[in-house]
Amino acid sequence: MTEPTAPSSYVVSLSCPDRPGIVHAVAGALLEAGCNITDSQQYGSPTTGNFFMRVEADTPSTIGELTSALEPVATAFTMNWQVKPVGEKVRTLILGSKEAHCLNDLLFQQRTGTLPIDVPAIVSNHRELEELADFYGIPFHHIPVTPDTKPQAEAQLLELIEHHDIELTVLARYMQVLSNDLCAKLSGKAINIHHSFLPSFKGAKPYHQAHARGVKIIGATAHYVTADLDEGPIIEQEVIRVDHARTAEQFVQMGRDVEGRTLVQAVQWHAEHRVLLDGTRTVVFN
């Protein structure tokens, strides 16, 4: 007697124009594929008129059979959609410059199993992070960037992305502005981190500027990369309170801690297929 095939878990994420019958149609297709739905979240945006859904399901069907069952529904409702195995590691390229805190947080959480990402390479325009990459056993690529060499540097970066079949690029305090062309190629597939609650303090040493102005809140924003600098769709934000007793150096350290946590959370949600784009905003099923 043949034993039944052990079920596999998949996550289905989708977006489309909102209209009646979407949930019924998706549930019916999943039933056809022998699925048992273990988690389901949905949202209809009254602002954009778009519908968003994330479903986890167990099924003995293969991913090909599940995809075939969903394809007619996706076509009928003009969906942007994908099916992924639950827990599958997302191939991720990390970019950094000199500061190590965000890179270290990402690599530590990846090593402990918190982050479902696979990091085949680390890229930097400086060499300060090479030792950290070596510690984690990840190949390090030094790609210097100057105004004259920027096109060639970005071409090398794209070659690495293609060579390693990269699905997500993370700017972990990478202090270079990506060209509009590269931003377009990485649309929805690149995440950046910046000090979000210091909008009046641009340029060098923003935390020192904030300290001099006596701010009461500092924080960080993780967002998708767009051609509009630091204005891409927001994935996650965190703030902490500060007061007059804190030094500028303490502001910097506290800011680093928040930046690392915020970036890790955003990468985790993206890797778990919990983030869906809605124009200039995101829908995050957490």
N, C-alpha and C positions, 0 to 999 in steps of 0.2 A: 504494500500500500504506500503510495506516494505521499510524503508529508507536505502540508500546505506551505507555500512560500511565505517567509517571514515578511511582515509589512515594512515598508520604508516610509520615512517621513519627508514630506515636501512642503515648501512654502510657495504659495501663489500670491503674487502682488500685481495689482492692476489699477488703471485709471482710464476713465472714458467720460464722455458727456453723460450727465445724469438723466435717467428716464426710468419709468417703471419696468420691473421685471428682471433687473440685473442680478440681484441676489438669488432669485428663484432659478435663473438660467445657470448661474455658476454652480449653485448647489446641485442642480440636476446633472450637470456634466461631471461633477466630482462623484456623485452617486453612481453614474454610469461606469466610472473608472474604478469602482469598488472602494471608494474612499470613506474613511471615518474622520469627520472634521473634529479636530481637537482644540482649535482656537480660531476665532473669526472676529475681525474688527472692520468697521466700515465708516465712511464719512462722506456726506454730500455737502459740497461747499455752496452756500447761498450767494457768495460773492462772484464766483467764476462759473457756477453751474456744472462743475465737474464732480464726478463720483470716484471714490477711492476705496480699495478693499485689500485686506491682507488676510490670507487663510492658511492655516497649517493643517495638514491632513495626513493620516496614515493610510497606506494602500499597498496591496501586493502587486499592483501594476508597475510597470517600468516607467521611467520618466518620459519615454517616447509615447507610451500608451496614454499616459495622463495628458501629455501635450496634445495628442490627436483628439482626445475627448473634449478639450477646451477650445481648440481652434475654431470650430463653427460659432461658438458663443462669442469669442473674441472678434471675429469678423463681423458678426451681426451687430455688435455694440461699438465697433470701431475702437477697440481697446489698445492701449499700450500695456503690455503685460509680460510676465516672465514666470517660469517655474524653476525652482532651485531646490536641491536637497537640503534639508535642515542641517545646519552645522557645517556645511561645506565651506572650506577656507577660501577667502577672497584673496587673489594674488595682488599684493600691494607693494608699490614703490614708495619709499619715504625720502623726501628731500629735506635737507637741513643746511644750516650755514655754520655758526659757531656755538650757539647755545644748545646744550644737550638735554635740557629737562624734558621737553616734549618727546623727543626721540627716545629717551630712556624709558619714559612712562609707557610708550607704545610697545617697545620691545619687551619690557618686563611683563606687561599684561598679556602679550602674545605668548611669551614663554610659559606663563602660568596657566594658559588655557582660557583666560577670560575673553580674549579677542580672537574671533575666528578668522584670522588673516594669516597668509603665508607671505613672508617678506624675502624675496630672492635677491634684492639689491637695495643699497642705500646710496644716494647721490648727494654730493655737497660741492659748493663752489669754494670751500676752504678745506683744510686738512685736520682741523681740530677734532672732528667727530670720528676720525678713522680708528682711533684706539677703542672707542665704544663699539663701533661696528665689529671690530676684531673680537672683542670680548663676547659678543653674542654670536660670533661665527658667521657673519653675513658679509658678502662681498661689498667692498666700498669703492665707489667710482668718484674720482675727483674731476669735476668739470668746471674749470674757472670760467667766470663770466665778466666780460667788460663790454662797454657800449659797442666796441668794434667787433667783438666775437660773439655777441648774443645770438645771432641767427645760427651760427655753427654749433654753439652750446645747446640750443634748443633742438637742433637736428640730432645731436648725440643723445639727448634725453628721449626723443621720440624713438630712436633706434632701440634704446634699452626697453622702452615700454612695449614695443612690438616683439623684440627678441624674447622677453620674459612673459609675454602674454598677460600684461598687467591689466587688471580690471579697475583698480583704484589707485590714485596718486594722492599722497598726503604731504602737505607742506607743513612740516614741523618746525616752525620758526625759520623758514627759508626766506632769507632777506633779499629776494630778487622779485621784481615784477615780471610776470609772464606776459608775453606778447598777446595781442588780441587773437591772432591766428591760433596760438597754442591753447588759449583759454577756450576757444570754440571747439577745438578737437577734443578737449578734456571735459566738455560740458556735462555736468551731472556725474562726473567720475573723478573729481578732484576736490579735496577738502582742505581749507586753510583755517588757521587760528589767529586771532588778534585780540588786543586789549579793547574790549567792546565798550566799556563805560568811561572811557577817557576821550570822547570824540573831539574835545577842544584842544587836545594835546598831541599835535602831530610832530613828526621828525624824531630827533634823537632824544633818548631818555624820557619817555612819556610819563613813567611813574615818578620820576623826580619832578617833572613839571606839575603833576597832580599833587604831589606832596606840598610843593610851594604854594599851591592854590587852596590847600586845605580841604580836599574832597573827602566825602564821607563814605563813598562806595567805590570799590574797584571790582573789575570782573573780566570776563573773557567771552568771546563769541566764536563758535565754530560754524563755518558756512561753506557752501559750494563756491568754487572759484568761477568768477566771471570777469569780463573785460573791465567792468566797473570796480575799481580797486576797493576791496573790503566791503562790498555792498551786495554780494551774492546771497542767494536764499539761505536763511538761517536754519541750522539744524539744532543747535543747543547753545544755551547761555547759562552762566553762573555768576553770581555776585557775592561779595563778602563785604562786611562793614569794616571801616577803619576809622581811626580818630587821631586827634592832635598828638597823642603820645607816641605814635609810631614814627620811626625814622624813614627816610627815603629808601634806605637799604632794605628795611623791613617791608616796605611797599613792594619792592622788586621781588623779594622772596615769596611773599604772599601771592603776588601776581603770577609768578611761575607755577606755584602749586595749582592755582585755579586754571591756568592755561592748560596744564597737563591733564587734569581731570576732565575738563570740558572737551578737549580734543579726543581723548580716549573714548568718552561716551558717544560722541558723534560718529567716530569710526565704527564703534560696536553696533550702533543702530543701523548704519549704512550696510555693514557686513551681514547683518541679520535681516536685511531687506525690509526694514521698518520705515524707511524714508521715501516718500513719493513727492515729486515736484508738482507744484500748482502755480505755474507762472513764476512770479518773483517770491513766492512763499513755499514752504514745505508742509506736508502732512506727515506727522511722525506718530506711528502706532507703537507706543511703548508700554 
